[in-house]
Amino acid sequence: MTQGLFLLMFDCDGTIVDSQNVIVTAMAQAFVDHGFAAPDRPSILSGVGLSIAVALKNLLPNEADRTIESVAQSYRNACFALRTQGPSVEPLYADAADTIRRLSQRSNVLIGVATGKSQRGVARLIGENAFEGCFATIQTADDAPSKPHPAMLEQAMNETGAERSGTVMIGDTVFDMEMARAAGVQGIGVSWGYHDRSSLEGAGAEMIIDRFTQLDEALSIVLPGFAEGVLQ
């Protein structure tokens, strides 16, 4: 493990990118394609952050695994079709890009992703927003159990050499905060995503920020020594 190294792990949907319209539209289409009534918007968004299979199992608890996988594939296809319209359908939240690029330039900071997206989805996010070289580790639903299982964070720390004491998970859902707690790392919640402030607090968020411009201050509080870091 590397002393003095900070690992900042970001969720994607609801934290970096506002994907709710794509998620809701694609999920409704997948349900209709299989003869199910589309869930309401809050029900769909409550599962954001989970792997698609787990989220669908919550929405369709009585359906067989083969049906869940078929609906999941329809959802992926619908998402892909919507996203071909370009980055405007999934805009970044204000100051997300500047914050990620700036922090990734610090000599003692590594940036990572822990998301329910697929590797393909993260690759698209990186390419469309010129994030090449920003992320030292990318953990997705393709590579690990669904949040809140700690595997994504455990794998990220193993890959980067970061210690638990220098690692923080930044996300908008209780699943992010529960994953952080399960992995023994700090969790910072963001209020602009899909789960409310009280839920994030109940799930163990050390702090909750209302905009990306507050992140540095929050990191300085939850990660001793972070404020003293130097740029490359």
C-alpha positions in Angstrom: 0.0 0.0 0.0 1.1 3.6 -0.8 1.3 6.1 2.1 0.1 9.6 1.3 -2.0 8.5 -1.7 -5.6 9.5 -2.0 -8.1 7.5 -4.1 -11.3 9.3 -5.0 -13.9 6.9 -6.3 -16.9 8.4 -8.2 -20.2 7.0 -9.0 -21.5 7.9 -12.5 -25.3 8.1 -12.9 -26.7 10.8 -10.6 -23.2 11.9 -9.5 -21.1 12.8 -12.6 -23.8 12.6 -15.3 -27.6 13.3 -15.3 -28.8 10.2 -16.9 -32.3 10.0 -15.4 -34.2 10.7 -18.6 -32.3 8.0 -20.5 -32.7 5.5 -17.7 -36.5 6.1 -17.2 -37.2 6.1 -20.9 -35.2 2.9 -21.6 -36.6 1.1 -18.7 -40.2 1.9 -19.7 -39.4 0.7 -23.2 -38.0 -2.5 -22.0 -41.0 -3.2 -19.8 -43.4 -2.5 -22.6 -41.5 -4.7 -25.0 -42.1 -7.6 -22.7 -45.7 -6.9 -22.0 -45.3 -5.4 -18.5 -46.7 -2.1 -17.3 -43.9 0.5 -17.0 -42.9 1.3 -13.5 -43.3 4.9 -12.3 -40.3 7.2 -12.4 -39.5 7.1 -8.6 -39.5 3.3 -8.6 -37.1 3.2 -11.6 -34.8 5.9 -10.1 -34.7 4.2 -6.7 -32.7 1.4 -8.2 -30.1 3.6 -9.9 -26.7 2.5 -8.8 -27.5 -1.2 -8.6 -26.5 -3.5 -11.4 -29.3 -3.8 -14.0 -30.1 -7.4 -13.0 -30.5 -6.6 -9.3 -32.6 -3.4 -10.1 -34.9 -5.4 -12.3 -35.2 -8.2 -9.8 -36.5 -5.6 -7.4 -39.0 -4.3 -9.9 -40.1 -7.7 -11.1 -39.7 -9.9 -8.0 -41.9 -12.7 -9.3 -40.2 -13.2 -12.7 -37.7 -15.9 -13.6 -34.1 -15.1 -14.2 -34.4 -15.7 -17.9 -37.1 -13.1 -18.1 -35.0 -10.6 -16.1 -32.1 -11.1 -18.4 -34.3 -10.6 -21.5 -35.7 -7.4 -20.0 -32.2 -6.3 -19.1 -31.0 -6.8 -22.7 -33.9 -4.8 -24.0 -33.0 -2.0 -21.5 -29.4 -2.0 -22.7 -30.5 -1.8 -26.3 -32.8 1.1 -25.6 -30.1 2.9 -23.7 -27.7 2.4 -26.5 -30.2 3.8 -29.1 -30.9 6.8 -27.0 -27.2 7.5 -26.3 -26.4 7.5 -30.0 -28.1 10.9 -30.1 -25.0 12.3 -28.5 -23.8 13.6 -25.1 -26.7 16.1 -24.8 -29.1 13.4 -23.8 -26.9 12.7 -20.7 -25.4 16.0 -19.7 -22.7 16.3 -17.0 -23.6 18.0 -13.8 -22.3 21.5 -13.3 -18.5 21.7 -12.7 -18.2 17.9 -12.8 -15.7 17.9 -15.7 -13.5 20.7 -14.3 -13.4 19.1 -10.9 -12.4 15.6 -12.2 -9.8 16.9 -14.5 -8.3 19.2 -11.9 -8.1 16.6 -9.2 -6.7 14.0 -11.5 -3.7 16.3 -12.0 -2.6 16.2 -8.4 0.5 14.2 -7.8 -0.9 12.4 -4.7 -4.5 11.8 -6.1 -5.9 9.0 -8.2 -9.5 9.2 -9.6 -11.6 6.1 -10.1 -15.1 5.0 -11.0 -17.4 2.6 -9.2 -20.6 2.3 -11.1 -23.5 0.1 -12.1 -22.8 1.0 -15.7 -21.1 -1.5 -18.0 -17.5 -1.0 -19.2 -19.0 0.0 -22.6 -21.1 2.7 -20.9 -18.1 4.1 -19.0 -16.0 4.1 -22.2 -18.7 6.1 -23.9 -18.8 8.6 -21.0 -15.0 9.0 -21.1 -14.9 9.4 -24.9 -17.8 11.9 -25.1 -16.4 14.1 -22.4 -12.7 14.0 -23.0 -11.9 12.2 -19.8 -9.1 10.1 -21.3 -6.3 9.7 -18.7 -8.4 10.9 -15.8 -9.4 7.6 -14.3 -6.8 5.3 -12.8 -9.3 2.5 -12.1 -12.7 1.7 -13.5 -15.0 -0.7 -11.6 -18.3 -1.7 -13.2 -21.1 -4.1 -12.9 -19.3 -6.2 -15.5 -16.4 -6.9 -13.1 -17.9 -7.1 -9.6 -21.1 -7.8 -7.6 -23.7 -5.1 -7.5 -23.4 -2.3 -4.9 -23.5 -2.2 -1.9 -21.1 -5.2 -2.0 -17.7 -3.7 -1.3 -15.9 -5.6 -4.2 -15.6 -2.6 -6.5 -13.8 -0.5 -3.8 -11.7 -3.5 -2.7 -10.6 -4.1 -6.3 -9.9 -0.4 -6.8 -7.7 -0.2 -3.7 -5.8 -3.3 -4.7 -5.2 -2.0 -8.2 -4.0 1.4 -7.2 -2.2 0.6 -3.9 -4.4 3.0 -2.0 -5.1 2.5 1.7 -8.6 2.5 3.2 -7.7 5.6 5.2 -7.0 7.5 2.0 -10.0 6.3 0.0 -13.4 8.0 -0.3 -16.5 7.0 -2.3 -18.5 9.9 -3.8 -22.0 9.1 -4.8 -25.7 10.0 -4.8 -27.3 6.8 -3.5 -27.6 4.9 -0.3 -25.9 2.0 -2.2 -22.8 4.1 -2.7 -22.7 5.0 1.0 -23.4 1.4 2.1 -20.7 0.2 -0.2 -18.2 2.6 1.3 -19.1 1.6 4.8 -18.8 -2.1 3.9 -15.3 -1.5 2.4 -14.2 0.5 5.5 -13.8 3.8 3.6 -15.3 7.3 3.9 -18.4 8.2 2.0 -19.4 11.7 0.7 -22.9 12.0 -0.6 -24.1 14.4 -3.3 -27.5 16.0 -3.0 -28.3 16.5 -6.7 -28.8 12.8 -7.6 -31.5 10.2 -7.1 -31.6 9.6 -3.3 -32.5 12.3 -0.8 -30.3 13.8 1.9 -31.9 12.0 4.8 -31.4 8.7 3.1 -27.8 9.4 2.4 -27.2 10.4 6.0 -29.0 7.3 7.2 -26.7 5.2 5.0 -23.6 6.6 6.6 -22.5 9.6 4.5 -19.8 11.5 6.4 -20.7 14.6 4.6 -23.2 15.7 1.9 -22.4 18.4 -0.7 -24.8 20.4 -2.8 -22.4 21.2 -5.7 -19.1 20.0 -7.1 -17.4 23.3 -6.0 -17.8 22.1 -2.4 -16.0 18.8 -2.9 -12.4 20.0 -2.1 -13.5 21.4 1.2 -15.4 18.1 2.0 -12.3 16.0 1.1 -10.1 18.2 3.3 -12.4 17.4 6.2 -12.8 13.6 5.7 -9.3 12.9 4.5 -6.6 14.3 6.8 -3.7 15.8 4.8 -5.7 16.2 1.6 -5.6 20.0 1.7 -1.8 19.9 1.7 -1.5 18.0 -1.6 0.5 19.6 -4.4 -0.1 19.8 -8.1 2.2 18.0 -10.5 
